[in-house]
Amino acid sequence: MSSQDIPTAAVSRLVTYLRILESLELQDVSRTSSNDLAERAQVTAFQVRKDLAYFGRFGTRGMGYTVPLLKRELMRVLGLNRTWNVVIMGVGRLGQAIANYPGASDYQFAYVGLFDVNPDVVGQDIRGLRVRHADDLGSFARATPVDLGFLAVPPEHAQAAAQTLVSAGIRGVLNFAPTIIQPRTVPGSSDVADEWKQVSVENVDFLAGMKRLAFYTLNPSLRPSELKPSEPKPSDPGTGDSPNFATVDVEE
């Protein structure tokens, strides 16, 4: 199966399953099942097994999943078994809050650089990193490998800041500005410029989330399943951990 066949929603659910496994591990729970994961993730057991089947063969027929092993495999699939060097573009209040968030290092995300254009901010030290001018990003990225760039700039500057990141060779952009980042195109054409072809952009829009929440609060009958209280899930093909998707234990 090619990567094009994997739905974006399946990857998002994988992140949810990983969070659940981490919680189970903290509770010293050693085994789980697709039914248990489904209940905690607010999906069906069939969906859990289908999502996992995109990425490999996990678990033991009729016995479920070994929590530490499934956690390890999902971290591998998500690329969390390596260190990702991150720079933050925009070190205002939001950028500083992101830089000071303590959980990033738990998932191998290492902040290596902070950048801004505000002369009142450039030169400050935040969590052991000196804020550099945004113009220095290119030379910085040539000397220090950078994998991801976080955008925490005003929306009117987000496109230009994203281009600065991409021009520096950064291929993953997490955009916190409430605007859509557009890839640069070849002049006179609608074709995406070569430097953007391998770039992935993830948008985090707090205001959009608040607006959706306001709508569903006013219209509770229209709420999507993830916003509804926990309810028993409908039955699906196979009630145990031996459904349509064959599974074998990853233990050696």
C-alpha positions in Angstrom: 0.0 0.0 0.0 1.4 3.4 -1.0 1.5 6.4 1.3 -1.2 8.0 -1.0 -3.6 5.3 0.2 -3.3 6.3 3.9 -6.0 8.8 4.9 -4.9 11.9 6.8 -7.5 11.0 9.5 -5.8 7.7 10.1 -2.6 9.4 10.9 -4.4 11.7 13.3 -6.0 8.7 15.0 -2.6 7.1 15.3 -1.5 10.0 17.4 -4.6 9.5 19.6 -3.8 5.8 20.0 -0.2 6.6 21.0 -1.5 9.0 23.7 -3.8 6.3 25.0 -1.0 3.8 25.1 1.2 6.2 27.0 -1.5 6.7 29.5 -2.0 2.9 29.9 1.7 2.4 30.3 1.8 5.0 33.1 -1.0 2.9 34.8 1.2 -0.2 34.4 -1.3 -1.8 32.0 0.6 -4.3 29.9 -2.0 -5.4 27.4 -4.9 -3.8 25.6 -7.4 -4.7 22.8 -8.9 -3.0 19.8 -12.1 -2.7 21.7 -10.4 -0.9 24.6 -8.5 1.4 22.3 -11.7 2.1 20.4 -13.7 3.0 23.5 -10.9 5.4 24.7 -10.5 6.9 21.3 -14.2 7.2 20.6 -14.1 5.2 17.4 -15.0 1.6 16.5 -12.8 -1.4 17.1 -13.0 -2.1 13.3 -11.6 1.4 12.7 -8.7 0.8 15.2 -7.7 -2.4 13.4 -8.1 -0.8 10.0 -5.9 2.2 11.0 -3.2 -0.1 12.4 -3.3 -2.3 9.3 -2.2 0.6 7.1 1.2 0.6 8.9 1.9 -3.0 9.7 0.9 -6.2 11.6 0.6 -5.7 15.3 -0.8 -7.7 18.2 -1.6 -11.4 18.7 -4.7 -13.0 17.3 -7.3 -13.3 20.1 -4.9 -11.7 22.7 -4.8 -8.1 21.7 -1.7 -5.8 21.9 1.3 -5.6 24.1 1.2 -2.0 25.2 4.9 -1.2 25.3 5.5 -2.9 22.0 2.6 -1.2 20.2 3.7 2.1 21.6 7.2 1.6 20.3 5.9 0.6 16.9 3.6 3.6 16.6 6.4 5.9 17.7 8.5 4.4 14.9 5.7 4.9 12.3 5.2 8.5 13.4 9.0 9.2 13.3 9.2 9.8 17.0 12.1 7.5 17.5 14.6 10.1 16.3 15.3 13.7 17.2 13.7 16.5 15.2 15.4 19.9 15.3 12.9 22.7 15.4 13.2 26.5 15.0 10.5 29.0 15.9 9.8 31.9 13.7 8.1 34.7 15.7 9.0 35.0 19.4 6.1 37.1 20.7 3.9 35.9 23.5 2.7 32.8 21.5 6.2 31.9 20.3 7.6 32.2 23.8 4.8 30.0 25.1 5.6 27.4 22.5 9.3 27.6 23.3 8.6 27.2 27.0 6.2 24.3 26.6 7.9 21.4 28.5 6.4 18.5 26.7 8.1 18.8 23.3 11.3 17.2 24.4 9.4 14.1 25.5 8.8 13.4 21.8 12.3 14.1 20.6 11.5 17.6 19.4 14.5 19.8 20.2 14.3 23.6 19.9 17.5 24.7 18.3 16.8 28.2 17.2 14.5 31.2 17.8 14.0 33.9 15.2 12.2 37.3 15.0 12.4 40.7 13.3 11.5 42.8 16.3 14.6 44.6 17.6 13.2 44.5 21.1 13.1 40.7 21.0 16.2 39.9 19.0 19.1 39.3 21.3 17.0 38.0 24.2 17.7 34.7 25.8 14.8 32.2 26.1 15.3 28.8 27.6 19.0 29.0 26.8 18.6 30.1 23.2 19.4 33.6 22.0 16.8 35.1 19.6 18.3 35.7 16.2 17.1 38.0 13.4 15.0 36.2 10.8 17.5 37.2 8.1 20.0 34.9 9.8 17.9 31.7 9.4 19.5 30.7 6.1 23.1 30.8 7.4 21.9 29.2 10.7 20.3 26.3 8.8 23.4 25.7 6.8 25.4 25.3 10.0 22.8 23.5 12.1 20.4 20.8 10.7 16.8 22.0 11.0 13.9 19.7 10.3 10.8 21.7 11.3 9.8 25.3 11.6 7.0 26.7 13.8 5.3 29.9 12.6 4.0 32.1 15.4 3.9 35.4 13.5 1.0 37.8 12.7 -1.1 36.4 9.8 0.0 39.2 7.4 3.6 38.0 7.7 2.9 34.3 7.8 3.4 33.7 4.0 6.7 35.5 3.9 7.9 33.8 7.0 7.0 30.4 5.6 8.9 31.2 2.5 11.9 32.1 4.6 11.7 28.7 6.3 11.3 26.8 3.0 14.2 28.8 1.3 16.4 27.7 4.3 15.7 24.1 3.4 13.1 23.3 6.1 10.5 20.8 4.9 8.0 20.7 7.7 6.0 23.8 8.8 3.7 24.0 11.7 1.6 27.2 11.2 0.0 28.8 14.2 -1.1 32.0 12.3 -4.8 32.1 11.4 -4.2 32.1 7.6 -3.6 29.5 5.0 0.0 29.1 3.7 0.2 28.8 -0.1 3.2 27.1 -1.8 5.1 29.3 -4.2 4.4 28.5 -7.8 6.7 28.8 -10.9 6.3 32.3 -12.4 3.7 32.3 -15.1 2.5 28.8 -14.2 0.3 27.1 -11.6 3.0 24.4 -11.0 4.4 24.3 -7.5 8.0 25.5 -7.2 10.6 22.7 -6.7 11.5 23.9 -3.3 7.9 23.5 -2.1 7.3 20.0 -3.6 8.5 18.1 -0.5 7.2 20.6 2.1 4.4 19.6 4.5 2.3 22.3 6.2 0.2 21.7 9.3 -2.2 24.5 10.3 -3.1 25.1 14.0 -5.9 27.7 14.1 -7.1 28.4 17.6 -9.8 30.9 16.4 -11.2 28.4 13.9 -11.5 25.9 16.6 -13.3 28.4 18.9 -15.7 29.2 16.1 -16.5 25.6 15.4 -17.0 25.0 19.2 -19.4 27.9 19.3 -21.4 26.5 16.4 -21.7 23.0 17.9 -22.5 24.4 21.4 -25.5 26.2 19.8 -26.3 23.1 17.7 -25.6 20.1 19.9 -27.5 17.6 17.6 -25.0 18.4 14.9 -21.9 17.6 16.9 -19.3 15.3 15.4 -18.6 12.1 17.4 -15.4 13.4 19.0 -17.4 16.2 20.7 -20.1 14.0 22.0 -20.2 12.2 25.4 -19.0 8.6 25.4 -21.5 6.2 24.1 -21.4 2.4 23.4 -20.0 1.8 19.9 -22.0 -0.1 17.3 -20.9 -3.7 16.7 -18.5 -4.3 13.8 -17.2 -7.3 11.9 -15.5 -9.3 14.6 -15.7 -8.4 18.2 -12.3 -9.7 19.3 -8.8 -8.9 18.0 -9.1 -11.4 15.1 -11.1 -9.4 12.5 -10.7 -9.0 8.8 -7.1 -7.7 9.3 -4.8 -10.5 10.3 -2.4 -9.7 13.1 0.7 -11.4 14.4 2.7 -10.5 17.4 5.7 -8.2 16.8 7.5 -9.8 19.7 10.5 -11.9 18.7 
